[in-house]
Amino acid sequence: MPRILCVMGSGETAPTMVSVHADLLARMGPPPVPAVLLDTPFGFQENADDICERAMQYFRQNVGSPIDVATYRDREQATPLEYETMLSRISQARYVFAGPGSPTYALRQWHGTAVPDLLVEKLQNGGCVTFASAAACGLGMFSLPVYEVYKVGEPPSWLSGLDLLRTLGLRVALIPHYNNAEGGTHDTRYCYMGERRLRMLEAQLPDGVDVLGVDEHTACIFDIDAGTVAVRGRGVVTWRHRGEQRQFESGSTMPIDALAAESSGVRVAVPSSVTREPGDAQGEGGTTPFIDEVRAQDAAADDALSRRDVDATVAAMLAVESLIHDWSADTFTSDEQDQARALVRRIAVRLGDLARQGAADPRERLAPVVDRILELRRHMRSEGHYDVADRLRDVLVQAGLEVRDSRDGSTWEITEPPRVV
């Protein structure tokens, strides 16, 4: 069996990573491939069961491969049987997956157990370990206590990581969500640390330990047998050394040792801060593929409504609904799904306004009647009945039409056309 380590910066249960999971599973032998979700990183959450169910649904329906759960949520509460069952499921699996939650919590549960050794065994003897988001934080020599620093306000510091990347000969601290932009006008790059705090953290790293960053909705795939690393997804993989970095684009494949090689890539100085205007699209948190597409459909609906195009408006609504369904398994940490549902409601209201007014061109609806009235008016004028012709004109004006007479005949326009709100 191939020996593969896959690191996902985020989007591990999003449509963006479906093909990555599917391709890796296909390399693990004939289906169904024994696969497990390690639920430890989110084991403390009250909705842990729901996250497991959504992940299993994602693999079953989107990826096309079933996945079981290797449950180990609390080392203080787990019975010996539960602990051994979890280890047995990891040992038998060819594909081990872990993702969202808290890096600090996961490491606290895993340190001192057989879990790290089992994962190393996969990378040495055959199998695929796919760690994303919070779980990915723990793969290096050092790990970020993300929530403690970003939410609680503790001083920037490192935790001891699982150091699985030593199997690849890499001495790094691994940072997912490397290009995060949720902060809007303040810097949340580098898994919410920002440049200022990351520089403080870099100063604490021992000599010879650098930072490996993986962008959101991006996969960094280490093929240990081939000695290569491939980048897939929307973003880049970054090797950072003391404030300078080299980036490797999506679609590229290179030797693993090229990540840290001086001859590889171009060394780029990193700005000490990032500034965004309040209206900047990136500053609004529109960096995920989901919300990008939602906003594109919002613009499409606006355009369709301005053209009174019912079919195109309905198509935009259905596209947003499909997006919500396709991304339903993703473990959102923001209100993006709520934004999408609110958009569908707004489009529905505006479509209702258009329906009340009538989507067809009002000239087309009125023309058969107005043209007959103008023909009758022309006949009255030719017969000398100018008073009747003037009364017909007044009726049309009162109905909101403007009539213009010329030698070639009469034309008309709607003075106050219906307006879509």
VENURMO-V381102 format. One line per field, one symbol per residue. burial: 1 if it has 9 or more other C-alpha atoms within 8 Angstrom, else 0. Layout:
burial=???
//
This chain:
burial=0111111111111111110111011101000011111111111100010011011111110110111011111100010001101110110011111111111111101100000101111110011111111111111111111101110000000110111111100011111111111111101111111111111111000000111111111111111100111111111111110011111111010111011000010000000000010000011111110111010011011101100111011001101110110110110000011001101100110110110000100000000001001100110110001001100110011001111000000100010000000
//
